[in-house]
Amino acid sequence: PSLTGVNGRATNSAVAVRSGPGLENRRIGALKQGAWIDITGWNGWDEGRTCSPTFENDLDMWVEVRLNDRTGWIARCVLEIYGEVTDLPLVSANGERTLQR
């Protein structure tokens, strides 16, 4: 179960958790392959957009997660997501949260 009703699982490999939404942000932890994590927000890509076969094309789509007692970010396309991310707050680069619905 998820506290937000939205969670993700690292299906193919362990994934990096970063301090912000982008590869330029420092790595603050990792989610092991097969492990689940609560998703608490997203950075606002087009709702109908799906992941492409080329990971590098999708690095503008990130989800905010809760890792232990810290907030972090994971690239959206490395997770299998359960629940509606778009029901969660949209989180800006400076951390401002806005509900979309």
C-alpha positions as CSV (number, residue, x, y, z in Angstrom):
1,P,0.0,0.0,0.0
2,S,1.0,3.6,-0.7
3,L,0.4,6.6,1.5
4,T,-0.5,8.7,-1.6
5,G,-2.2,5.9,-3.6
6,V,0.6,6.1,-6.2
7,N,3.8,4.1,-6.1
8,G,6.5,2.8,-8.3
9,R,8.7,-0.3,-8.7
10,A,12.1,-0.6,-10.1
11,T,11.6,-3.5,-12.5
12,N,14.7,-3.8,-14.6
13,S,17.5,-2.7,-12.3
14,A,18.3,-0.6,-9.3
15,V,17.6,3.1,-10.0
16,A,19.2,6.3,-8.7
17,V,17.3,8.7,-6.4
18,R,18.4,12.3,-7.0
19,S,18.1,15.5,-5.1
20,G,16.2,17.2,-7.9
21,P,14.5,16.3,-11.2
22,G,17.5,15.9,-13.6
23,L,20.7,14.0,-14.1
24,E,22.7,17.1,-13.0
25,N,21.3,16.8,-9.5
26,R,23.3,14.7,-7.0
27,R,22.5,11.2,-6.2
28,I,21.1,10.8,-2.7
29,G,20.3,7.1,-2.7
30,A,19.0,4.2,-4.8
31,L,16.0,2.0,-5.1
32,K,16.8,-1.7,-5.4
33,Q,15.5,-3.7,-8.3
34,G,12.1,-5.1,-7.4
35,A,11.6,-2.6,-4.6
36,W,8.6,-0.2,-4.2
37,I,8.6,3.5,-3.4
38,D,5.9,6.1,-2.6
39,I,5.5,8.7,-5.3
40,T,4.5,12.1,-3.9
41,G,4.5,14.4,-6.9
42,W,5.6,14.9,-10.5
43,N,7.2,17.6,-12.6
44,G,4.4,18.2,-15.2
45,W,4.9,16.4,-18.5
46,D,2.0,16.1,-20.9
47,E,-0.5,13.7,-19.3
48,G,-0.9,11.5,-22.4
49,R,2.8,11.1,-23.0
50,T,4.4,7.7,-22.6
51,C,8.0,6.5,-22.3
52,S,9.8,6.1,-25.6
53,P,12.3,3.3,-26.5
54,T,15.1,5.8,-26.0
55,F,15.7,6.7,-22.4
56,E,17.6,9.9,-23.2
57,N,14.5,11.3,-24.9
58,D,12.5,11.0,-21.6
59,L,14.8,12.7,-19.1
60,D,12.4,15.6,-18.8
61,M,9.8,13.4,-17.0
62,W,10.5,12.9,-13.2
63,V,8.5,11.8,-10.2
64,E,9.1,13.1,-6.6
65,V,9.5,10.2,-4.2
66,R,9.8,9.6,-0.4
67,L,13.0,7.6,0.4
68,N,13.2,7.0,4.2
69,D,12.8,10.5,5.6
70,R,14.0,12.3,2.5
71,T,12.4,13.7,-0.6
72,G,14.1,12.7,-3.8
73,W,13.4,12.3,-7.6
74,I,13.5,9.4,-10.0
75,A,13.3,9.4,-13.7
76,R,9.7,8.4,-14.6
77,C,10.6,5.9,-17.3
78,V,12.7,3.6,-15.0
79,L,9.7,2.8,-12.8
80,E,6.6,0.7,-13.3
81,I,4.0,3.1,-11.8
82,Y,0.7,2.1,-10.2
83,G,-1.9,4.8,-9.6
84,E,-2.5,8.1,-11.3
85,V,0.6,10.4,-11.1
86,T,-1.4,13.3,-12.4
87,D,-3.6,13.2,-9.3
88,L,-0.6,14.2,-7.2
89,P,0.7,17.7,-6.8
90,L,2.8,19.2,-9.6
91,V,6.2,20.2,-8.1
92,S,8.2,23.1,-9.5
93,A,12.0,23.3,-9.6
94,N,11.9,25.4,-6.4
95,G,9.7,22.9,-4.6
96,E,6.4,24.8,-4.9
97,R,3.5,22.3,-4.9
98,T,0.3,22.8,-7.0
99,L,-2.7,20.4,-7.2
100,Q,-3.9,20.0,-10.8
101,R,-7.4,18.7,-10.1
